[in-house]
Amino acid sequence: MDEAHRGRVMVETGHKRVRVHLGGQVVADSAQPVLVWENPHYPAYYLPVADVRAELEPNGSTRHSPSRGAATGYDVVVPGTTARDAALRYLDSPISRLNDLVRFEWDAMDEWFEEDEPVYVHPRSPYSRVDILASSRHIRVEIDGVTLADSRSPRILFETGLPPRYYLPLVDVRTELLRPSETHTGCPYKGTADYWTVRLGDTEYPDYVWIYRTPLPESQKVAGLACFYNEKVDIYVDGELQARPHSPFS
């Protein structure tokens, strides 16, 4: 078995300079990051131990992965700050490329940079692409026969591995049926999304709708537009009901 594709884990060398910061200090600075797909949706960064500047103190914790083997846990220490159990090393992994690498817990670090730009949530996959296209297709959104939106000027977002998303002007959405949600999510390609719950009579449909009010520069075309989960509502495109797609959000 090719160890770069052992089990369901794909491993490959990245081409971006990656830097990790904690407490105002550089934890790691690498021009040879390794991308490891621990799940099929996006990769994690594993960085060469030679590029780590922080102190890694073994804390006695261990973890086990069926594909990557046993991992040793470390505290990450920089002057004035310690991030507990924030790093892993697979010192004797059956995937030998991992043996000299360190995996830092993403959320335990203060900042991650790809080249000189901050990146949020998780690394960007080199195999994911986001295209946002203006369209004149007629989009109608319904739940149980109730129209929630009706638009002839959508922006359609095509993202690798996901169904097309129809982003609609708020003037074409029945916002009186929406209630703000406490839910917020992050995307490394689009930014931070705020959510609404749909309320029809006494029935609520939590977090069915989202909006990127201030998206990242590459996704500015969807700024201030509302999007409904295709997986959960009925969407008609040019009068034709679309099949509900199967995705991680189904």
Secondary structure as GFF3:
##gff-version 3
##sequence-region A 1 250
A	DSSP	three_ten_helix	3	5	.	.	.	ID=ss1
A	DSSP	beta_strand	11	13	.	.	.	ID=ss2
A	DSSP	beta_strand	18	22	.	.	.	ID=ss3
A	DSSP	beta_strand	25	30	.	.	.	ID=ss4
A	DSSP	beta_strand	34	36	.	.	.	ID=ss5
A	DSSP	beta_strand	44	48	.	.	.	ID=ss6
A	DSSP	three_ten_helix	49	51	.	.	.	ID=ss7
A	DSSP	beta_strand	55	65	.	.	.	ID=ss8
A	DSSP	beta_strand	69	78	.	.	.	ID=ss9
A	DSSP	beta_strand	81	89	.	.	.	ID=ss10
A	DSSP	three_ten_helix	96	98	.	.	.	ID=ss11
A	DSSP	beta_strand	101	104	.	.	.	ID=ss12
A	DSSP	three_ten_helix	106	108	.	.	.	ID=ss13
A	DSSP	beta_strand	111	114	.	.	.	ID=ss14
A	DSSP	beta_strand	117	118	.	.	.	ID=ss15
A	DSSP	beta_strand	130	134	.	.	.	ID=ss16
A	DSSP	beta_strand	139	143	.	.	.	ID=ss17
A	DSSP	beta_strand	146	151	.	.	.	ID=ss18
A	DSSP	beta_strand	155	159	.	.	.	ID=ss19
A	DSSP	beta_strand	165	169	.	.	.	ID=ss20
A	DSSP	three_ten_helix	170	172	.	.	.	ID=ss21
A	DSSP	three_ten_helix	175	177	.	.	.	ID=ss22
A	DSSP	beta_strand	178	187	.	.	.	ID=ss23
A	DSSP	beta_strand	191	200	.	.	.	ID=ss24
A	DSSP	beta_strand	203	211	.	.	.	ID=ss25
A	DSSP	three_ten_helix	217	222	.	.	.	ID=ss26
A	DSSP	beta_strand	225	228	.	.	.	ID=ss27
A	DSSP	beta_strand	234	237	.	.	.	ID=ss28
A	DSSP	beta_strand	240	241	.	.	.	ID=ss29
###
